[in-house]
């Protein structure tokens, strides 16, 4: 297989901002009940309010309350653009909550999905295009590479209790392997979203990662960025 310039350009175009209009990103089934009664206001306010209430509930050890609030935050974050990191961050909190509630299988699925979503939002360089306002009005743009490392460490804690789909050592060195582990549904929506990520690995000249992700798309029998 080889990577062509035409394929690279096509991938860059496919992976553009229109991905914000893609089908909804995967969310745990138990969260979907909260979509029937969305809070009034815009998605940013809904996410911020629910996330803060959920975070405070985690600090108090009220994990059932925290789960409900983080589910509301997650559904609000579904409306954000493709490069926004807050959907991934909310999944990470839900993974922590499931861990505290001792539902380790669920925690593993959600934590793995958080790693995948952060990589899709920020790319291998780890710099998202979107941030949110802090208490002083400054825009917060987290170091998403550090975020992925933290998420991966938490996944390691979970793997002390359930079998691992992908080892922490693998993910630390090659985080793109998270997609083959199946934490996100291997469907047309994911294949389309992966085109942007492949283009970012090509920009880094990481051909092994680009080829591996494109091969995953090939296995899904969907258009890919590589040509024979």
Secondary structure, 3 states (H helix, E strand, C coil): CECCHHHHHHHHHHCCHHHHHCCCCCCCHHHHHHHHHCCCCCHHHHHHHHHHHHHHHHHHCCHHHHHHHHHHHHHHHCCCCCCCCHHHHHHHHHHHHHHHCCCHHHHHHHHHHHHHHHHHHHCCCCCCCCCEECCCCCEECCCHHHHHHHHHHHHHHHCCCCCCCCCHHHHHHCHHHHCCCCCCCCCHHHHHHHHHHHHHHHHCCCHHHHHHHHHHHHHCCCCCCCEC
